[in-house]
Amino acid sequence: MSFINYELYRIFYMVASSGSITKAAGELYISQPAVSQSIKQLETQIGGRLFKRTSKGMELTYEGKMIYHYIKEANELIGKAEKKFSQLKELTYGEIKIGASDTITKHYLLKFIKNFIGKYPDISVKVTNRTTGETINLLKAGKVDIGFVNVPLTDDLLDFSNMVDTEDVFICNAEWISRYQEPLSAADISNEPLIMLEKLSNTRRVLDDHFSKLGVTLTPMLELGSLDLMLDMAKVGLGITCAPRSIVEEDIAKGILYEVPIVFDMPKRAFALVTMKGVPLNYSALQFVNSLDKI
């Protein structure tokens, strides 16, 4: 059977529900002849009579009753779909899947997520903590709607929007800072007991590339997967570590950590929102993105 225009079924449904061509025409805002012609066209395409005229109006045939049963169910499902779509637009229903590192989640996203859930409690917010590279893979696979990553980074399939600009600083506790009477060179830093992120992270890659250009290879004493753990180790005096200034500036201001003086520049970095090019965000994700600068 060839495909039949849904509009014909919609007209059939209205006639069957009202039992009258006149009433159906009024509900549909079309002429009575147009309704009659549509019914004839549907009967021709389906290959059988759907109505019989009686003194009471249009009465369904046995075949028509069977068709009406399923069209009614389909119409109710369409109504439910339209209601759900309306709820998505009104943000009373929906889901956001976010990919981000634990560092970005804790030090940047947490306040926005809390505010968003408070404002839209019926929206499900799912956060998957992964490294920058893993977050991008999740985004490309369609397993997250948006990602938050460390940049600089380039990818022709992605759009990056910087959220927080920052730079890395070397830090240590009060005991260690007393050892550094003069600013350290890149070579000096490389000889210190370094606590750094694992090589798989984009942050580590940027640092290694930067020091390589300075003619220095970094060989950390400890390599970890958690920035918070790195900071804890620096605080108890296990060595010096490297972290975004925006994350440690409060600890520096309180005298919990100290910035190690250096004579060379550090690379500029940022936390960025990443999305797939040409792929529109769902209503919930779009509202979350729009809320990022509202706190």
Secondary structure, 3 states (H helix, E strand, C coil): CCCCCHHHHHHHHHHHHHCCHHHHHHHHCCCHHHHHHHHHHHHHHHCCCCEEEECCEEEECHHHHHHHHHHHHHHHHHHHHHHHHHHHHHCCCEEEEEEECHHHHHHHHHHHHHHHHHHCCCEEEEEEECCHHHHHHHHHCCCCCEEEEEECCCCCCEEEEEEEEEEEEEEECHHHHCCCCCCECHHHHHCCCEEEECCCCHHHHHHHHHHHHCCCCCCCCEEECCHHHHHHHHHCCCCEEEEEHHHHHHHHHCCCCEECCECCCCCEEEEEEEEECCCCCCHHHHHHHHCCCCC
